[in-house]
């Protein structure tokens, strides 16, 4: 089984020019814990999620942060999966990086969706049940 069979497509993305408030609004409206931040050509620049919010909560309150471009606050060094990756590769990524959600990209680096550890585990269970 491949990641392309598991991904959740049509995930809202944000641009690096957006404010923190705009990205928080996307997260709230769509009930997301992670938003891919993409360049104008659709390629991944980074992500903003709950771990970023946790980090902001630990910092001294600063109203200017809310006006900053999200590009200053995102995670840029993030693991990504290719849509042709296997479920076993996805499991390896989760184990190595401790991620609960992974961004999935096509062969040009454009974001095609997200896959969660729940999606990956369900696929693993399905494979195991199919063998039994």
Secondary structure, 3 states (H helix, E strand, C coil): CEHHHCCECCCCEEECCCEHHHHHHHHHHHCCCEEEEECCCCEEEEEEEHHHHHHHHHCCCCHHHHHCEHHHCCECCCCEEECCCEHHHHHHHHHHHCCCEEEEECCCCEEEEEEEHHHHHHHHHHHHHHHC
